[in-house]
Amino acid sequence: MLRADTQFSADRLLYDQRTDQLQAEGNVRIERNERIYTGNYLELDVTRFEGFFTEVSYQLGGEKGHGQAQRADFADKNHMTAHEGTYTTCRRKPGPGWVPEWVLTATQLNLDNEEEIGKAQGAFLHFQGVPVLPVPPFSFPITEKRKSGFLPPVFGLDSANGLELATPYYVNLASNYDLTLTPNFMSNRGVNTETQLRYLDSTYSGDLKLAFMPSDGLRGQDRGAIALTHRSEIASPLGAVSIAANISRVGDDNYWSDFSGSTILQSGIPLGGTNRQLPADITATWGRGDVSSMLKVQKWQGLQIITPYDRVPQWTLRYAQSNVQGIDWSVDTDITQFEGDRALSHQPNAQRAFAWAQVSYPMIWPAFYLTPKLQTHSTVYQFDAPISGQQTASRLTSTFSLDAGLTFERNAEILGVKVLQTLEPRAFYVYTPYTDQSLLPNYDTAAQDLNLTAVFTENAYVGNDKISDNNLLTLGLTTRFLNPDTGGQFASFGIAQRLRFEEQKVTLVPAQAPAATGLSDILVGSRVNLGDRWVLDAATQYNLQTQQSVRSVIGGRFHAGDFQTLNLAYRSQANVNEQVDLSWQWPLNRLWHMAGGSSSSDDGRFYGLGRLAFSLRDQALVDSLLGLEYDAGCWISRVVYSRTPITPQTANSKLMLQIELVGFTRLGIDPFKALTDSIPRYQYLH
């Protein structure tokens, strides 16, 4: 019998047109919107879809949840109550003795396909045929749709905090607002109450996180933290104004070391062994046509370290045009009030204003380009205390640069493979006359990292307090091997070196040795793609005088497919460090088969996970993570152990255990963040 989108079949069907009642018995089957119900006996009002079904089995279609019940009552097409029912997402296997790996049993199970949630009373969770957890009356999602209620409890074991137990409660305030409240019990410290509020709209979005622990058992004081990220856009007659806030604050200097290692800290305050500078900044940006502007207030909190200068405030204005009769030009202005701890910086606070104008005339042909550029940089300082007896200081300097390059192409064949090879020589000349800047303070400037990109820039520094004097020529050569049909790159090799005609006199600090005349270190870099699986990268900075490598990075990646990745890198910096970094995610079943083992296609799949960072200089592990995942289809188990140094003498160890009942819930600690941070291209199972 067919009615609209519903099909009924049975050994015997009796339908009364006058009352719209259907009776069916013997192999009764209902199919509707991918949902399937089978059973022994059915009575149903067909239009209202109201009635009951005995000895029923149900399959919820796209959600992949299914179960059985002694009796099912239908209130309408989307609401069913199963008495003495079960629910699982495990795929049914042939045979009468099949038992799902996990199943929820309940005296009463209400399934709401409209709201996509289930409600259970008198429930018990069975795993591998063993009842493991009595469950009080609760509701659960039968899809990924959000709903209010308790989330699965999270357990953890931390070397400092002790046993951790968190019981998150999720509040679905609206379609674009939600709140999560998480009491987090730490046996060695106390209860850390964590709150997260998220909001989202067409013109604004944000995330507010709070954490508070009264009377920490280890520190004997109250502990607290706050983190806010916010984005919004405000319309105005002159154009939209974008506002962004990024604020992180903690109550004391030890917060980062005490709580960054928490295995289940839900508040997500951005802390870690390398992140001890917490920002608090609010930025407003505006742009219209060729004009753009920014206003920022930024203050830092340093946790046992020196922080950058606060900008209270910073205002920038930019006007830029491109291809005006072939000319590109721009003017940038910046006024910033810098404030910091004078006792640590040994220099006064100041207001700095600068203007930076540049004009260039790019000339581009099919195989050649030539770009002359002229820049002028003017800076004025107003100090709140004298420097060498002066309350003000200024600087005016100009830079001329000339960038030229050629591109040659030829068809070639390497090992029987046709390639298109390029040869790309490049010359970059820059001249900036010397301007004495030894008495100028430094608020935001640092040496630029020397690499194959930065070597073709005008200034040796990033920031605006120091402009390096230069009279140098940089020569570079790049060759690429391309697929002539698709343009895909098989390999690239590059080399560059500077020839300095005059000694660079401007340095970050007076005691620093200036860059000498003559040839600089040689920079070499390469990337090789061996098919779709192998990628090899290498870069080195080589000193000709000492005939030694100053810095080197050699890395490789093997990606054989989903959940199959292997990463290996070697990094060295002369007299600083030398480190080998290995990380992987790999199916172990394949290794088992290669070793002569056997398993059926229904067996679960094991995956090995890990990262080992080893310092060759210290002969010690710098960072380590080892894990194992088991995918049984309808459930996944994970065990991950990590060890991260906090100080040279101490380290934080974590043990993360989790069982995921696919399509139902997760129990334990989610190690996803630790895995993605440690293993490049890690893929989440399911």
C-alpha positions in Angstrom: 0.0 0.0 0.0 1.3 3.5 -1.0 0.3 6.7 0.6 2.2 9.9 -0.4 5.8 9.3 0.7 5.1 6.2 2.8 5.0 2.6 1.7 3.4 -0.3 3.8 3.9 -4.0 3.2 2.9 -7.1 5.2 1.7 -10.6 4.9 -1.9 -9.2 5.5 -3.1 -5.6 5.2 -6.5 -4.4 6.1 -7.3 -0.7 5.3 -10.7 1.0 6.2 -11.2 4.0 4.0 -14.0 5.3 6.1 -11.9 5.6 9.3 -8.4 5.8 7.6 -7.3 2.9 9.8 -4.7 0.4 8.8 -4.1 -3.0 10.3 -1.1 -5.1 9.3 0.3 -8.4 10.6 3.2 -10.7 9.6 6.5 -9.2 8.3 5.1 -5.7 8.6 7.4 -3.1 7.0 7.1 0.7 6.7 9.4 2.8 4.6 9.3 6.6 4.8 11.9 9.2 4.1 14.8 6.7 4.5 13.4 5.6 7.8 12.4 1.9 8.0 10.2 0.2 10.6 9.7 -3.6 10.7 7.7 -5.7 13.1 4.9 -8.2 13.8 1.7 -6.2 14.2 0.7 -2.6 13.3 -2.4 -0.5 13.9 -2.2 3.0 12.5 -4.2 6.1 11.5 -2.5 6.6 8.2 -3.0 10.3 7.7 -2.1 11.3 11.3 0.5 8.5 11.5 -0.8 7.7 14.9 -0.8 4.2 16.3 1.4 1.4 17.6 3.7 -1.3 16.4 4.7 -4.5 18.2 8.0 -6.4 18.2 9.4 -3.5 16.1 12.9 -2.8 14.7 13.6 0.7 13.4 16.3 2.2 11.2 16.6 6.0 11.2 18.0 6.4 7.8 20.6 9.1 7.2 21.4 9.3 10.9 22.4 5.6 10.8 20.9 5.0 14.3 18.8 1.9 14.7 17.3 -0.3 17.4 14.5 -2.6 18.6 11.6 -2.4 21.0 8.8 -4.6 22.4 6.3 -1.9 21.3 6.5 1.4 19.6 3.8 4.1 19.8 3.6 6.7 17.1 2.3 10.2 18.0 2.8 11.5 14.5 5.2 11.1 11.6 8.2 12.5 13.6 7.6 11.3 17.1 7.9 7.7 18.3 8.1 6.2 21.8 9.9 2.8 22.1 9.1 0.7 25.2 11.8 -1.6 26.4 13.9 -0.2 23.5 17.5 -0.1 22.3 19.5 2.4 20.3 22.9 2.0 18.6 24.8 3.2 15.5 26.7 -0.1 15.0 26.2 -1.7 11.6 24.1 -4.9 11.8 26.0 -8.0 10.8 24.3 -11.2 9.4 23.3 -13.9 11.8 20.8 -14.2 14.7 23.4 -14.0 17.4 24.7 -10.6 16.5 25.2 -8.2 19.4 26.2 -4.6 18.8 29.5 -3.4 20.2 27.6 -0.7 22.1 24.0 -0.3 22.7 21.8 1.9 24.9 18.8 0.1 26.5 15.9 2.0 28.0 12.6 1.3 29.5 11.3 4.2 27.5 13.0 5.8 24.5 11.5 8.8 22.8 12.8 9.6 19.3 12.0 13.0 17.9 13.0 13.2 14.2 11.8 16.8 13.9 14.0 18.1 16.7 16.5 15.3 15.9 16.9 14.3 19.6 16.3 11.2 21.6 15.2 11.0 25.3 15.8 8.0 27.4 14.4 6.9 30.8 15.6 3.9 32.8 18.7 3.7 30.5 21.8 1.6 30.6 24.9 1.8 28.4 26.3 -1.6 27.3 29.7 -1.9 25.8 30.9 -5.2 24.3 27.9 -6.9 25.7 28.7 -5.7 29.3 26.5 -3.2 31.1 29.0 -0.5 32.0 27.1 2.7 32.9 23.7 3.4 34.3 22.3 6.5 32.8 19.8 8.9 34.6 17.0 10.3 32.4 18.7 12.3 29.7 18.3 13.4 26.1 20.9 12.9 23.3 21.2 14.1 19.7 20.5 11.6 17.0 22.3 13.9 14.5 24.9 16.6 14.9 22.2 19.2 15.7 22.8 21.3 18.9 20.7 20.9 22.0 20.8 21.9 25.6 21.8 19.5 28.3 24.8 17.8 30.0 27.6 16.9 27.7 29.6 13.7 28.4 31.7 14.0 31.5 35.5 14.3 30.8 38.1 12.5 32.9 41.8 13.4 33.0 45.0 12.7 34.9 47.6 15.4 35.0 51.0 15.3 36.7 50.4 18.6 38.5 46.6 18.9 38.8 46.0 15.3 39.7 42.7 13.6 38.8 40.5 15.9 36.8 36.7 15.5 36.2 34.7 18.0 34.2 30.9 17.9 33.7 30.1 20.4 30.9 26.5 21.7 30.6 25.5 23.1 27.2 22.8 25.8 26.9 21.5 26.3 23.3 20.3 29.9 24.0 19.3 30.6 20.3 20.3 29.6 16.8 23.2 32.0 17.0 24.0 32.1 20.8 25.2 29.3 23.1 26.7 28.9 26.5 28.8 26.2 28.1 29.2 25.9 31.9 31.9 23.5 33.0 32.7 22.8 36.7 36.2 21.2 36.5 37.3 19.3 39.6 41.0 19.0 40.1 41.9 16.7 43.0 45.1 18.6 43.9 43.7 22.1 43.4 39.9 22.4 43.8 37.1 23.3 41.4 37.8 25.5 38.4 34.5 26.8 37.1 34.8 27.6 33.4 32.3 29.4 31.2 32.2 29.9 27.4 29.7 32.2 25.6 29.6 32.2 21.8 27.6 34.5 19.6 27.2 34.9 15.9 25.3 37.4 13.7 25.6 38.8 10.2 27.5 41.9 11.4 29.3 40.6 14.5 30.6 37.4 16.2 32.6 36.6 19.3 33.7 34.1 21.9 34.0 35.0 25.6 35.7 32.6 28.0 36.0 32.9 31.8 37.7 30.7 34.4 37.7 31.1 38.2 39.0 28.8 41.0 38.6 30.0 44.6 41.5 29.1 46.9 43.8 26.9 44.8 44.9 24.0 47.0 48.5 24.2 45.7 49.0 28.0 45.6 46.7 29.1 48.4 45.1 31.9 46.4 42.2 32.5 44.0 42.9 31.9 40.3 41.2 33.5 37.4 41.4 34.1 33.6 39.5 35.7 30.8 39.7 35.6 27.0 37.6 37.5 24.5 37.7 37.5 20.7 35.2 39.8 18.9 34.6 40.9 15.3 32.0 43.4 14.2 31.2 45.7 11.4 29.5 49.1 11.8 27.9 50.9 8.8 28.6 54.6 8.4 28.0 57.2 5.6 31.7 57.1 4.8 32.0 53.3 4.7 32.0 50.3 7.0 34.1 50.3 10.1 35.4 46.9 11.3 36.1 46.5 14.9 38.2 43.6 16.4 39.0 42.8 20.0 41.5 40.2 21.2 41.8 40.2 25.0 43.5 37.6 27.3 44.3 38.1 30.9 45.1 35.8 33.9 45.3 36.6 37.6 48.9 35.8 38.3 52.3 35.0 36.7 52.2 31.3 37.5 48.9 30.7 35.7 50.6 29.7 32.4 52.7 26.9 34.0 49.9 25.7 36.4 47.1 25.4 33.9 48.6 25.2 30.4 49.1 21.5 31.0 45.5 20.8 32.1 44.3 17.8 30.1 40.7 19.0 30.0 40.8 22.8 30.6 37.7 23.8 28.8 38.1 27.6 28.9 40.7 27.5 26.2 42.7 30.5 27.6 45.6 30.8 25.0 48.5 29.6 27.2 51.4 27.4 26.6 55.1 27.0 27.2 55.9 29.4 24.3 52.9 31.8 24.8 53.6 33.9 27.9 52.8 37.2 26.3 49.0 37.8 26.6 47.5 40.6 24.4 44.7 43.0 25.1 44.0 44.9 21.9 41.1 46.6 20.3 41.4 47.6 16.6 39.1 49.6 14.4 39.8 49.6 10.6 38.2 51.6 7.8 38.7 51.7 4.1 37.1 53.4 1.1 38.6 53.4 -2.3 42.3 54.2 -2.2 42.2 55.3 1.4 42.4 53.1 4.5 42.9 53.8 8.2 43.4 51.9 11.5 43.1 52.9 15.2 44.5 50.4 17.7 45.0 50.2 21.5 47.2 47.3 22.6 48.5 46.4 26.1 50.4 43.3 27.0 50.6 41.1 30.1 53.9 39.3 30.5 54.1 36.1 32.6 57.6 36.2 34.1 59.0 37.6 30.9 59.5 41.1 29.3 56.7 42.1 27.0 56.7 44.4 23.9 55.8 48.1 24.3 52.1 48.9 24.7 50.6 51.0 21.9 48.2 53.5 23.6 47.1 54.3 21.0 48.3 53.7 17.4 46.7 55.5 14.4 47.6 54.8 10.8 46.5 56.3 7.5 47.3 55.0 4.0 46.6 56.3 0.5 47.7 54.1 -2.4 47.1 54.0 -6.1 48.3 51.5 -8.7 48.9 51.7 -12.4 48.5 55.5 -12.7 50.0 55.9 -16.1 52.1 52.9 -15.2 53.1 54.2 -11.8 52.4 52.6 -8.4 52.6 55.0 -5.4 51.5 55.2 -1.8 51.8 57.3 1.3 51.7 55.7 4.8 51.5 57.6 8.1 51.6 56.3 11.6 51.4 58.0 15.0 51.9 55.7 18.1 52.2 56.3 21.8 54.6 53.7 23.2 54.6 52.9 26.9 56.6 50.3 28.8 58.5 49.5 32.0 61.4 52.0 32.1 63.3 49.9 34.6 63.4 47.0 32.2 63.8 48.9 28.9 66.2 51.6 30.1 64.7 54.1 27.7 61.8 56.6 28.0 58.3 56.2 26.7 57.6 58.2 23.6 55.2 59.3 20.9 56.5 58.4 17.4 55.2 59.8 14.2 56.4 58.7 10.8 55.5 59.2 7.1 56.6 56.7 4.4 56.1 57.5 0.8 57.1 55.2 -2.1 56.7 55.3 -5.9 57.6 52.6 -8.4 57.3 52.1 -12.1 57.0 48.4 -13.0 58.0 47.5 -16.5 56.9 44.0 -17.4 57.5 42.1 -20.7 56.8 38.4 -21.4 60.3 37.3 -20.4 61.7 40.3 -18.5 60.7 42.8 -15.8 62.4 45.9 -14.4 61.0 47.8 -11.4 62.7 51.0 -10.1 61.4 52.2 -6.8 62.1 55.3 -4.6 61.1 55.5 -0.9 61.3 58.2 1.7 61.0 57.6 5.4 60.6 60.5 7.9 60.3 59.9 11.6 59.8 62.2 14.6 60.0 61.3 18.3 58.7 63.1 21.4 60.1 61.6 24.6 58.6 61.9 28.1 62.2 62.0 29.5 65.4 63.3 27.9 67.7 61.1 25.8 71.2 62.5 25.8 69.7 65.8 27.0 67.1 66.0 24.2 63.3 65.6 24.4 62.9 65.1 20.7 64.6 63.3 17.9 64.1 62.9 14.1 65.3 61.0 11.1 64.9 61.5 7.4 66.2 58.9 4.9 65.5 57.7 1.4 66.0 54.5 -0.4 66.4 53.6 -4.1 66.0 50.1 -5.3 66.1 48.4 -8.7 64.6 44.9 -9.2 65.2 43.1 -12.5 64.6 39.5 -13.6 64.5 37.2 -16.6 62.6 34.0 -17.3 64.0 31.4 -19.8 62.1 28.3 -20.7 63.0 25.1 -22.5 61.5 21.6 -23.0 63.4 18.8 -21.5 63.2 15.2 -20.6 64.3 13.7 -17.2 64.2 9.9 -16.7 61.7 9.6 -19.6 59.4 12.3 -18.2 58.8 15.4 -20.3 59.2 18.6 -18.3 59.2 22.4 -18.9 62.3 23.8 -17.3 62.7 27.5 -16.4 65.8 29.5 -15.6 65.1 32.7 -13.7 68.0 35.0 -12.8 67.2 37.9 -10.6 69.2 41.0 -9.6 68.1 43.4 -6.8 70.1 46.5 -6.1 69.3 48.8 -3.1 71.0 52.0 -1.9 70.1 53.8 1.3 72.6 56.5 2.5 73.9 56.3 6.1 71.9 58.2 8.7 73.1 58.2 12.3 70.5 56.5 14.4 72.6 55.4 17.3 70.7 57.7 19.7 67.3 56.7 18.6 65.4 54.3 20.9 63.9 50.9 19.7 60.2 50.3 20.4 59.1 47.8 17.7 62.1 46.8 15.5 63.9 43.5 15.1 66.3 42.0 12.6 64.6 40.5 9.6 65.0 36.7 9.2 67.4 36.1 6.3 65.8 33.7 3.7 65.3 33.5 0.0 62.4 35.9 0.3 63.7 38.5 2.7 67.0 38.8 0.9 65.2 40.7 -1.8 63.9 43.5 0.5 65.2 47.0 1.1 65.5 47.0 4.9 67.4 44.6 7.1 64.9 45.3 9.9 61.2 44.9 10.5 59.6 47.8 12.4 60.1 51.5 12.0 62.8 52.5 14.5 65.8 51.5 12.4 66.3 51.9 8.7 69.5 50.1 7.6 71.9 51.9 5.4 72.6 49.8 2.3 74.7 49.8 -0.8 74.4 46.2 -2.0 73.5 44.0 -4.9 71.6 40.7 -4.4 71.9 38.1 -7.1 69.6 35.1 -7.3 68.9 32.2 -9.6 65.9 29.9 -9.6 65.1 26.9 -11.8 61.8 25.1 -11.8 60.7 21.9 -13.4 57.0 22.0 -14.5 54.5 19.7 -16.0 54.1 21.1 -19.5 50.4 20.1 -19.7 49.1 21.2 -16.3 51.8 23.7 -15.0 52.2 21.6 -11.8 55.6 21.9 -10.3 57.8 18.8 -10.0 60.8 20.6 -8.4 62.4 24.0 -7.7 65.9 25.0 -6.8 67.0 28.5 -5.7 70.2 30.2 -4.7 70.9 33.8 -3.7 73.8 35.9 -2.3 74.4 39.5 -1.4 77.4 41.6 -2.4 77.8 44.5 -0.1 79.8 47.5 -1.5 79.9 49.4 1.8 79.8 48.4 5.4 76.4 48.7 7.0 76.8 51.1 10.0 73.2 51.1 11.4 72.8 48.4 14.0 70.0 47.5 16.5 72.3 48.2 19.5 75.5 50.3 19.5 77.6 47.3 20.6 76.5 45.1 17.7 79.1 44.5 15.0 78.1 46.1 11.6 77.6 44.0 8.5 80.9 43.9 6.6 81.6 44.6 3.0 82.0 41.8 0.5 80.0 38.7 0.0 77.3 37.5 2.4 76.3 34.0 3.4 74.9 31.9 0.5 71.2 31.0 0.8 70.1 27.8 -0.9 66.6 26.3 -1.0 64.8 23.5 -2.8 61.5 21.7 -3.0 61.0 18.4 -4.8 57.6 16.7 -5.4 58.1 13.0 -6.1 54.7 12.1 -7.5 51.6 12.9 -5.4 53.1 11.3 -2.2 56.6 12.6 -1.5 57.5 16.2 -0.8 61.1 17.1 0.1 62.2 20.6 1.3 65.7 21.9 2.1 67.2 25.3 2.9 70.5 26.3 4.2 72.5 29.4 5.0 76.2 28.8 4.3 79.1 30.9 5.5 82.0 31.0 3.0 84.6 32.2 5.5 84.1 29.5 8.1 82.9 27.0 5.4 80.1 26.0 7.8 76.3 26.0 7.7 74.9 28.8 9.8 71.3 27.4 9.6 69.9 24.4 7.9 66.4 22.9 7.5 65.8 19.6 5.7 62.4 18.1 5.7 60.3 15.5 4.0 56.6 14.5 3.9 55.2 11.2 2.7 51.4 11.2 2.3 50.1 7.9 0.9 46.4 8.6 1.4 43.8 9.1 4.1 45.2 8.7 7.6 48.7 7.9 6.2 51.2 10.6 6.7 54.8 10.7 7.8 56.8 13.9 8.5 60.6 14.1 9.2 62.6 17.3 9.6 66.1 18.2 10.6 66.8 21.7 11.9 70.1 23.2 13.0 71.4 26.6 14.0 75.1 27.0 14.7 75.9 27.2 18.4 72.2 27.3 19.3 70.4 24.0 18.6 70.3 20.9 16.5 67.0 19.0 16.4 65.4 16.1 14.6 61.6 16.1 14.5 59.5 13.0 13.5 55.7 12.8 13.4 53.3 10.3 11.9 49.8 8.9 11.6 49.7 5.5 10.1 47.4 2.4 9.9 49.0 -0.4 11.8 46.9 -3.2 10.1 48.9 -2.7 6.9 52.2 -3.2 8.8 50.6 -6.3 10.4 49.8 -7.7 7.0 53.3 -6.9 5.8 54.7 -8.8 8.8 52.6 -11.9 7.8 49.6 -11.4 10.0 46.1 -11.8 8.9 42.7 -10.3 9.8 39.3 -10.3 8.3 37.7 -7.3 6.6 35.4 -6.9 9.6 38.2 -6.4 12.0 38.8 -2.9 13.3 41.6 -0.7 12.2 44.5 0.4 14.4 46.4 3.7 13.8 49.7 4.7 15.3 50.2 8.3 16.2 53.2 10.2 17.4 55.7 13.0 17.4 59.3 12.8 18.7 61.4 16.0 18.8 65.0 15.1 19.8 67.7 17.6 20.6 71.0 16.3 19.3 72.9 19.0 21.2 71.3 18.2 24.6 70.8 14.5 23.8 67.3 14.7 25.1 63.7 14.6 23.9 62.4 18.2 23.6 58.8 17.2 23.0 57.1 13.9 22.7 53.7 12.4 21.9 52.6 8.8 21.4 49.2 7.6 20.7 47.0 4.7 19.4 43.6 4.9 17.8 41.3 2.0 17.1 38.4 2.4 14.7 35.8 -0.3 15.1 33.3 1.3 12.8 30.6 2.4 15.3 33.1 3.2 18.0 36.6 4.6 18.3 39.0 4.4 21.1 42.0 6.7 21.6 44.9 6.7 24.0 47.5 9.5 23.8 50.4 10.3 26.0 52.3 13.6 25.7 55.2 15.2 27.5 56.0 18.9 27.2 58.9 20.7 28.9 57.8 23.7 31.0 61.3 24.7 32.3 64.7 23.0 31.8 64.1 21.1 35.0 60.3 20.4 34.8 57.9 18.9 32.3 54.2 18.4 32.1 52.9 14.9 31.3 49.4 14.1 30.1 47.5 10.9 29.5 44.4 11.3 27.4 41.9 8.4 27.0 38.7 8.6 25.0 36.0 6.3 23.7 33.8 7.7 21.0 30.4 6.0 20.4 30.0 7.2 16.8 26.8 9.2 16.3 26.0 9.2 20.0 28.6 10.6 22.4 32.3 10.8 23.4 33.6 9.7 26.8 36.9 10.8 28.2 39.4 13.5 27.1 39.4 14.7 23.5 43.1 14.7 22.3 42.2 16.4 19.0 44.0 19.7 19.7 47.2 17.9 20.9 47.2 15.7 17.8 46.7 18.5 15.3 49.3 20.7 17.0 51.9 17.9 17.0 51.2 16.1 13.7 51.0 18.1 10.5 48.1 16.9 8.2 46.6 14.7 11.0 43.1 13.5 10.0 40.3 13.0 12.4 38.8 9.5 12.1 35.2 9.7 10.8 
